[in-house]
Amino acid sequence: MNPASTAVIRATTILAGVFALATSVHAESLYFQDFTDSSASANYVLSSKISTWNAYISSKAFDTKFANAYQTNTNNDAFGGAAFGPQQANLFTQGSSAAGQVGGYILQQTTTAEGASGRPVFASVYEGSSLGINIGSYSSLNFSWQQNANNTGITSRLMLKVNGVWYVSNTALAVAVGDRVSLDTATHTKNLAFSAQASDWSLLTLTSSTNNNIYNPDNGSLTIGATATDNLTGTIDGIGIYGAFPTYNAATGTSAATRIDQIGISGISTIPEPSSIAFLFGLSALIFSAGRRRVS
C-alpha cells in the first residue's frame, strides 16, 4: 500500500472516531423551569406569574385562570353524588418561604371541606410556544423534576404533548412525604427516561372548562384514555405533571397536598453542532495535507 493511501486511511479512521464521539456524548439542557418568583405575597394563580404555565383541577379540567386569586374549585368526579370540597392549584412564591426554603413551587392540594367518593386529579402544564424538541434528534431524552407531599398515596405521571396530542406516561411515580424546605434536595428528585414505545403511554384528553359551574354539561375534561397505538414520533410541544390524590375521606376530612419544582428536559443529540462539523472538516483537511506532504 502506498504512503498516500495509508494517510487517507489513517485520516478516515481518526475522523470516524472523532465524529462518533461528537455525536454520542453531546448532552444538553433543552428546557428548565424552577418557578421562582420574587413577589412578596404567598400564592397566586400559576399563569398570572409564569405565563407559560397553567393548572387544571378535577376530571372537569377547571382552568385556574378563572380566579383572581389562587384557585379553589369543587370537583364532580363523583357522578351522581356530592362534589369534592375545594381543590387548589397555585404558585407559591419566595414570599411564602419557610426558613431554608429556596424559591417558589407549584402547589396542588385538596382541602378539608365536604367530600365524596372519587379520586381528585390535577394537571400542571406548560402552555408556552412550542418547545420544539424533535424526538428523532436525540438518542436519549430524560425528564426530571422535584416533588414531595404532605401525605402518602399521591402519585404523579409525566404528560407530553407530541404533535398537538396529549399523552400521559403509564408509569406512575409514588411521591414521598417531605416539606417545602426539603423539596429541592436529591431525596425528592423524580427522573423518567423517555421511551417512544406506544405501550408506555396513554392518550390524555385535556379540554379546558369554560366556566366554574361544576354541574354545567359543557365543562371540560381531564381524562386518561386508552393506551397509545402508535409510537411517539415528531415534535414535543408541551410538558406537564399529572397528579392523582388519595380518595377523599369525607368522614375524617382527610386532605392532601404536593409540591412540584425544577422541571427539566435534557437530551443527548444525534446531530453534531455546526462548530463540531466545521472542526471535523478542518481536521480532515489537515491530516490529509500532512499525509500528502510526507509522500512528496
ABEGO torsion letter per residue (X at the ends): XBAAAAAAAAAAAAAAAAAAAAAAABBBBABBBAGBBABABABBBAAAABAABBBBBEAAGBBAAABABBBBBBBAABBGBBBBBBBBBBBBBAAABBBGBBEBBBBBBBBABBBBBEBBBBBBBBABBBAGBBAAABABBBBBBBBBBABBGBBBBBBBBBGGBBBBBABBBBBBBBBAAAAABAAABBBBBBBABAAABBBBBBBBBABABAABAABBBBBBBBBBABBBBEBBABBBBBBBBBBBBAAAGBBBBBBBBGBBBBBBBABBBAAAAAAAAAAAAAAAAAAAAAAX
